[in-house]
Structures are given as C-alpha cells and as structure tokens.
Amino acid sequence: MVKQDYLMRMINDLITGMAKMLFHTDIREDEELDFQSDTLGEQFKALLDLADEGKLEEALEEMDRILDQGHMESLKMALYFFEYLNRMDEDALEAKGLEREDLQEKILEAADRFGYRSMAEMLL
C-alpha cells in the first residue's frame, strides 16, 4: 500500500512537472481540457471511455497511434490520459491489467518519442 502511494505520487509529480515545463499548464482533475482541435478532444474522450469500460490495452494502443502522429498536442493529451489513469485506485488498475510501474514506463516512452525522456527521468 505504501509503495503504491509512493509510486502514485512519483507519477503525479512526473506528469505535472512535464506539463508545466512543456505546456506551461497545470494538470488538475477539475480542469476543462482544451486541445487545439476538436478531433483531439474527441480522441481523448474516446480514450477515457475505453479505459472506463476496462479496455485499457485497447486505449493504450490507440494512445500509441495518436503519439505516432508526432504532434506536441498529442503528448499533452497523453499526459492528461496518464494522469486520469494514475488517479484510479490500485484495484481498478489491476483489474484492467495495468500496474503503476507499467504506467510510469508508458509515460517515459511517450516522453522519449518527443526527445524528452532525459527530462522525464530527471523528474522521477
């Protein structure tokens, strides 16, 4: 339990640090998300719906496809998505087949695609 709380805080610090440095924004649970295009907003909602339905593997694959487009806005979306997953309790994540260590690695992989892995690792 303590280890999972620690990992959750580390992941939260990683996500919020990257958002501040790259996008000059805070990621908050109650924040109204604003993406540069309606398409990204729709894709983000679809990712959340997949995660809520327990189709986390499918959601992560879709997130990878979105990141492959190479737009910085897709990295921003990924940070919001990973933050959403990080807020889930441990039982919900495990039921969906994801552990916090895996989530942390997914964030580092996303950062790496844009050349920010070193920065992300520094935030850990």
Rosetta constraint file for C-alpha pairs under 8 A:
AtomPair CA 1 CA 5 HARMONIC 6.24 0.50
AtomPair CA 2 CA 6 HARMONIC 6.15 0.50
AtomPair CA 3 CA 7 HARMONIC 6.18 0.50
AtomPair CA 4 CA 8 HARMONIC 6.01 0.50
AtomPair CA 4 CA 90 HARMONIC 7.52 0.50
AtomPair CA 4 CA 100 HARMONIC 7.31 0.50
AtomPair CA 5 CA 9 HARMONIC 6.25 0.50
AtomPair CA 6 CA 10 HARMONIC 6.18 0.50
AtomPair CA 7 CA 11 HARMONIC 6.06 0.50
AtomPair CA 7 CA 100 HARMONIC 6.62 0.50
AtomPair CA 7 CA 101 HARMONIC 7.51 0.50
AtomPair CA 8 CA 12 HARMONIC 6.11 0.50
AtomPair CA 8 CA 86 HARMONIC 6.39 0.50
AtomPair CA 8 CA 87 HARMONIC 7.89 0.50
AtomPair CA 8 CA 100 HARMONIC 7.00 0.50
AtomPair CA 9 CA 13 HARMONIC 6.08 0.50
AtomPair CA 10 CA 14 HARMONIC 6.13 0.50
AtomPair CA 10 CA 124 HARMONIC 6.25 0.50
AtomPair CA 11 CA 15 HARMONIC 6.15 0.50
AtomPair CA 11 CA 86 HARMONIC 7.24 0.50
AtomPair CA 11 CA 104 HARMONIC 6.15 0.50
AtomPair CA 11 CA 124 HARMONIC 7.68 0.50
AtomPair CA 12 CA 16 HARMONIC 6.05 0.50
AtomPair CA 12 CA 83 HARMONIC 6.80 0.50
AtomPair CA 12 CA 86 HARMONIC 7.26 0.50
AtomPair CA 13 CA 17 HARMONIC 5.77 0.50
AtomPair CA 13 CA 123 HARMONIC 7.18 0.50
AtomPair CA 13 CA 124 HARMONIC 7.55 0.50
AtomPair CA 14 CA 18 HARMONIC 6.17 0.50
AtomPair CA 14 CA 120 HARMONIC 6.52 0.50
AtomPair CA 14 CA 123 HARMONIC 5.44 0.50
AtomPair CA 14 CA 124 HARMONIC 6.08 0.50
AtomPair CA 15 CA 19 HARMONIC 6.17 0.50
AtomPair CA 15 CA 27 HARMONIC 7.97 0.50
AtomPair CA 15 CA 79 HARMONIC 6.00 0.50
AtomPair CA 15 CA 82 HARMONIC 7.80 0.50
AtomPair CA 15 CA 83 HARMONIC 6.74 0.50
AtomPair CA 15 CA 107 HARMONIC 7.97 0.50
AtomPair CA 16 CA 20 HARMONIC 6.14 0.50
AtomPair CA 16 CA 26 HARMONIC 6.38 0.50
AtomPair CA 16 CA 27 HARMONIC 6.00 0.50
AtomPair CA 17 CA 21 HARMONIC 6.18 0.50
AtomPair CA 17 CA 123 HARMONIC 6.87 0.50
AtomPair CA 18 CA 22 HARMONIC 5.79 0.50
AtomPair CA 18 CA 23 HARMONIC 7.77 0.50
AtomPair CA 18 CA 120 HARMONIC 6.84 0.50
AtomPair CA 19 CA 23 HARMONIC 5.23 0.50
AtomPair CA 19 CA 24 HARMONIC 6.34 0.50
AtomPair CA 19 CA 25 HARMONIC 5.74 0.50
AtomPair CA 19 CA 26 HARMONIC 6.38 0.50
AtomPair CA 19 CA 27 HARMONIC 6.91 0.50
AtomPair CA 19 CA 76 HARMONIC 7.16 0.50
AtomPair CA 19 CA 79 HARMONIC 7.28 0.50
AtomPair CA 20 CA 24 HARMONIC 4.34 0.50
AtomPair CA 20 CA 25 HARMONIC 4.97 0.50
AtomPair CA 20 CA 26 HARMONIC 6.01 0.50
AtomPair CA 23 CA 76 HARMONIC 7.49 0.50
AtomPair CA 27 CA 31 HARMONIC 7.06 0.50
AtomPair CA 27 CA 80 HARMONIC 7.02 0.50
AtomPair CA 27 CA 83 HARMONIC 7.98 0.50
AtomPair CA 29 CA 84 HARMONIC 7.93 0.50
AtomPair CA 33 CA 41 HARMONIC 7.89 0.50
AtomPair CA 34 CA 41 HARMONIC 7.42 0.50
AtomPair CA 35 CA 40 HARMONIC 6.25 0.50
AtomPair CA 35 CA 41 HARMONIC 5.97 0.50
AtomPair CA 35 CA 73 HARMONIC 7.08 0.50
AtomPair CA 35 CA 77 HARMONIC 7.91 0.50
AtomPair CA 36 CA 40 HARMONIC 7.35 0.50
AtomPair CA 36 CA 73 HARMONIC 7.23 0.50
AtomPair CA 37 CA 41 HARMONIC 6.68 0.50
AtomPair CA 38 CA 42 HARMONIC 6.19 0.50
AtomPair CA 39 CA 43 HARMONIC 6.12 0.50
AtomPair CA 40 CA 44 HARMONIC 6.03 0.50
AtomPair CA 40 CA 74 HARMONIC 7.61 0.50
AtomPair CA 40 CA 77 HARMONIC 7.78 0.50
AtomPair CA 41 CA 45 HARMONIC 6.29 0.50
AtomPair CA 42 CA 46 HARMONIC 6.18 0.50
AtomPair CA 43 CA 47 HARMONIC 6.24 0.50
AtomPair CA 44 CA 48 HARMONIC 6.37 0.50
AtomPair CA 44 CA 77 HARMONIC 6.73 0.50
AtomPair CA 44 CA 81 HARMONIC 7.39 0.50
AtomPair CA 45 CA 49 HARMONIC 6.18 0.50
AtomPair CA 46 CA 50 HARMONIC 6.20 0.50
AtomPair CA 47 CA 51 HARMONIC 6.23 0.50
AtomPair CA 47 CA 59 HARMONIC 5.29 0.50
AtomPair CA 47 CA 62 HARMONIC 7.45 0.50
AtomPair CA 47 CA 63 HARMONIC 7.45 0.50
AtomPair CA 47 CA 81 HARMONIC 7.55 0.50
AtomPair CA 48 CA 52 HARMONIC 6.07 0.50
AtomPair CA 48 CA 59 HARMONIC 7.80 0.50
AtomPair CA 48 CA 81 HARMONIC 7.25 0.50
AtomPair CA 48 CA 84 HARMONIC 8.00 0.50
AtomPair CA 49 CA 53 HARMONIC 6.13 0.50
AtomPair CA 50 CA 54 HARMONIC 6.44 0.50
AtomPair CA 50 CA 55 HARMONIC 5.07 0.50
AtomPair CA 50 CA 56 HARMONIC 6.34 0.50
AtomPair CA 50 CA 58 HARMONIC 7.15 0.50
AtomPair CA 50 CA 59 HARMONIC 5.62 0.50
AtomPair CA 51 CA 55 HARMONIC 5.37 0.50
AtomPair CA 51 CA 56 HARMONIC 4.79 0.50
AtomPair CA 51 CA 59 HARMONIC 6.16 0.50
AtomPair CA 51 CA 85 HARMONIC 7.95 0.50
AtomPair CA 54 CA 95 HARMONIC 7.87 0.50
AtomPair CA 54 CA 96 HARMONIC 5.39 0.50
AtomPair CA 55 CA 59 HARMONIC 6.28 0.50
AtomPair CA 55 CA 96 HARMONIC 7.07 0.50
AtomPair CA 56 CA 60 HARMONIC 6.08 0.50
AtomPair CA 56 CA 96 HARMONIC 6.03 0.50
AtomPair CA 56 CA 97 HARMONIC 7.41 0.50
AtomPair CA 56 CA 98 HARMONIC 7.86 0.50
AtomPair CA 57 CA 61 HARMONIC 6.21 0.50
AtomPair CA 57 CA 97 HARMONIC 7.84 0.50
AtomPair CA 58 CA 62 HARMONIC 6.22 0.50
AtomPair CA 59 CA 63 HARMONIC 6.14 0.50
AtomPair CA 60 CA 64 HARMONIC 6.23 0.50
AtomPair CA 61 CA 65 HARMONIC 6.43 0.50
AtomPair CA 62 CA 66 HARMONIC 6.27 0.50
AtomPair CA 63 CA 67 HARMONIC 6.14 0.50
AtomPair CA 63 CA 78 HARMONIC 6.86 0.50
AtomPair CA 64 CA 68 HARMONIC 6.14 0.50
AtomPair CA 65 CA 69 HARMONIC 7.00 0.50
AtomPair CA 66 CA 70 HARMONIC 7.88 0.50
AtomPair CA 66 CA 74 HARMONIC 6.30 0.50
AtomPair CA 67 CA 71 HARMONIC 7.18 0.50
AtomPair CA 67 CA 74 HARMONIC 5.59 0.50
AtomPair CA 67 CA 75 HARMONIC 6.50 0.50
AtomPair CA 67 CA 78 HARMONIC 7.73 0.50
AtomPair CA 67 CA 110 HARMONIC 7.21 0.50
AtomPair CA 67 CA 113 HARMONIC 7.80 0.50
AtomPair CA 69 CA 74 HARMONIC 7.71 0.50
AtomPair CA 70 CA 74 HARMONIC 7.19 0.50
AtomPair CA 70 CA 113 HARMONIC 7.86 0.50
AtomPair CA 70 CA 114 HARMONIC 7.41 0.50
AtomPair CA 71 CA 75 HARMONIC 7.08 0.50
AtomPair CA 72 CA 76 HARMONIC 6.53 0.50
AtomPair CA 72 CA 114 HARMONIC 7.77 0.50
AtomPair CA 73 CA 77 HARMONIC 6.29 0.50
AtomPair CA 74 CA 78 HARMONIC 6.14 0.50
AtomPair CA 75 CA 79 HARMONIC 6.27 0.50
AtomPair CA 75 CA 110 HARMONIC 6.94 0.50
AtomPair CA 75 CA 111 HARMONIC 7.54 0.50
AtomPair CA 76 CA 80 HARMONIC 6.44 0.50
AtomPair CA 77 CA 81 HARMONIC 6.10 0.50
AtomPair CA 78 CA 82 HARMONIC 5.99 0.50
AtomPair CA 78 CA 107 HARMONIC 7.92 0.50
AtomPair CA 78 CA 110 HARMONIC 7.50 0.50
AtomPair CA 79 CA 83 HARMONIC 6.02 0.50
AtomPair CA 79 CA 107 HARMONIC 7.44 0.50
AtomPair CA 80 CA 84 HARMONIC 6.21 0.50
AtomPair CA 81 CA 85 HARMONIC 6.38 0.50
AtomPair CA 82 CA 86 HARMONIC 6.03 0.50
AtomPair CA 82 CA 103 HARMONIC 7.19 0.50
AtomPair CA 82 CA 107 HARMONIC 7.16 0.50
AtomPair CA 83 CA 87 HARMONIC 6.36 0.50
AtomPair CA 84 CA 88 HARMONIC 7.03 0.50
AtomPair CA 85 CA 93 HARMONIC 7.62 0.50
AtomPair CA 86 CA 100 HARMONIC 7.40 0.50
AtomPair CA 86 CA 103 HARMONIC 7.62 0.50
AtomPair CA 88 CA 92 HARMONIC 6.18 0.50
AtomPair CA 88 CA 93 HARMONIC 6.32 0.50
AtomPair CA 89 CA 93 HARMONIC 6.41 0.50
AtomPair CA 90 CA 94 HARMONIC 6.13 0.50
AtomPair CA 90 CA 99 HARMONIC 7.76 0.50
AtomPair CA 91 CA 95 HARMONIC 6.00 0.50
AtomPair CA 92 CA 96 HARMONIC 6.35 0.50
AtomPair CA 93 CA 97 HARMONIC 6.30 0.50
AtomPair CA 93 CA 98 HARMONIC 5.24 0.50
AtomPair CA 93 CA 99 HARMONIC 6.32 0.50
AtomPair CA 93 CA 100 HARMONIC 7.96 0.50
AtomPair CA 94 CA 98 HARMONIC 5.26 0.50
AtomPair CA 94 CA 99 HARMONIC 6.01 0.50
AtomPair CA 98 CA 102 HARMONIC 6.36 0.50
AtomPair CA 98 CA 103 HARMONIC 7.06 0.50
AtomPair CA 99 CA 103 HARMONIC 6.45 0.50
AtomPair CA 100 CA 104 HARMONIC 6.17 0.50
AtomPair CA 101 CA 105 HARMONIC 6.33 0.50
AtomPair CA 102 CA 106 HARMONIC 6.20 0.50
AtomPair CA 103 CA 107 HARMONIC 6.36 0.50
AtomPair CA 104 CA 108 HARMONIC 6.40 0.50
AtomPair CA 105 CA 109 HARMONIC 6.12 0.50
AtomPair CA 106 CA 110 HARMONIC 6.18 0.50
AtomPair CA 107 CA 111 HARMONIC 6.21 0.50
AtomPair CA 108 CA 112 HARMONIC 6.05 0.50
AtomPair CA 108 CA 117 HARMONIC 5.77 0.50
AtomPair CA 108 CA 120 HARMONIC 6.43 0.50
AtomPair CA 108 CA 121 HARMONIC 7.29 0.50
AtomPair CA 109 CA 113 HARMONIC 6.46 0.50
AtomPair CA 109 CA 117 HARMONIC 7.28 0.50
AtomPair CA 110 CA 114 HARMONIC 7.13 0.50
AtomPair CA 111 CA 115 HARMONIC 6.34 0.50
AtomPair CA 111 CA 116 HARMONIC 4.79 0.50
AtomPair CA 111 CA 117 HARMONIC 4.92 0.50
AtomPair CA 111 CA 120 HARMONIC 6.73 0.50
AtomPair CA 112 CA 116 HARMONIC 5.32 0.50
AtomPair CA 112 CA 117 HARMONIC 4.37 0.50
AtomPair CA 112 CA 118 HARMONIC 7.93 0.50
AtomPair CA 113 CA 117 HARMONIC 7.98 0.50
AtomPair CA 116 CA 120 HARMONIC 6.18 0.50
AtomPair CA 117 CA 121 HARMONIC 6.03 0.50
AtomPair CA 118 CA 122 HARMONIC 6.16 0.50
AtomPair CA 119 CA 123 HARMONIC 6.55 0.50
AtomPair CA 120 CA 124 HARMONIC 6.82 0.50
